[in-house]
Amino acid sequence: MKLNFKVYFFTAVILLGSLSPVAAAGWKAHIEGSEFTPESVIAVNKDEQKMFLLIHKSPIRPVKTFSCSTGKIKGDKLVEGDKKTPEGVYFTSGRRTGLKNYELYGDMAFPLDFPNPVDRIKGKTGYGIWIHGRGKKLVSRDTQGCVAIANKNISSLDKDISAGFPVVIGNTVDWSESGGGNAAEALRFEKIVKSWADSWKNEQSAFFDYYDAGLFEISENTSFKAFRKHKERIFKSTPWIDIELFNIKALQGPDYWVTWFDQFYRSRNYVSSTNKRLYWQKIGDKWKIVGVEFGPRPSDLHRKYLDRKTPAIEKFVEDWRESWLSADLEKYLTFYDESVLQGNRKGLADIREQKKELWTERKPSAIKFKTLNIKECPEGFKVSFRQNYKDSSGYEDTGRKVVVLRPAGESWRIIEEQWSRLR
């Protein structure tokens, strides 16, 4: 894989920077409470050899505090075997029991995702960094790079930690409620992440501008060109994409931010629920995605997705009803797809001709919809309801109406409309 000079230079600067006096002093981690701070997080203070289980319930505060043991050598982990504990934002990848060496690892361990994408960009190596118990007496700075606590304490954490749990490890760690720069930056990241998702679902070329191609190639060990071509093929072959993000969270690392969220993705032929982490570094004056990780698959998001979509769909249907009732032909037609099927009529031209003739003679005087039922369908959403209709001539009927909506940017278009009389 060919990497440009920019990438080599950037990586070299980072690695040399890790040897500077400032870097040698270690990362001073600060966790600031905001709506994007996780509900709970483990914080490890290497300098004080303390571990804290923090909860974010105004104010952010520790509910459990333990003595811990970190790597035998001080400083941030750089290479495999250097006996240092890494510094940054990490996530547990599971839970291990039945460990062979009780004295070293106790009854239980929670592996961490070291090296994370930014670690890989920096050329850091190593594996097997855990938070684990200690069957023997706990001694400060006595591990090969892991974070160890007394075995009785690791057991007490078992009910608090699940896969994908955030862990902040710093030379020092402190925390405070919102009001500082971190909270404001987290809010900016929430907007950036939503904009990234919008550019994706709108199949815009701007989607790729959110990434730094060279650093992404290092962290993902893949070609960004291939990544882009794959996405562009999907854009061309997929009539629509819809993406909703839930529970967006953000934490600051030493020289990066990590955002994570539950993602619900829909297209005509594919649906998925995913937990995704985006790693961001500032390149020039813009934050760019330099790496991606996936957390544990969330529980089915269909219900949350439909609950979020329902108010906007109801408003779309109501706006459509009002345009129909007002006999505003041009506005009415904007609710339909160009190739819509409406009963026996096909396409906007056919509908325009029929409605123009009908509304010249007798316009709607009352249209009521009752009991809307909204469901996902391969084309988007199917909305069914009871419809009562009257016009200016005195004609009236009651029927069952079904409309199929296809996503179109931030709105929808009706691609099919069918009515059947109720007796």
Disulfide bonds with the S-S distance in Angstrom:
none
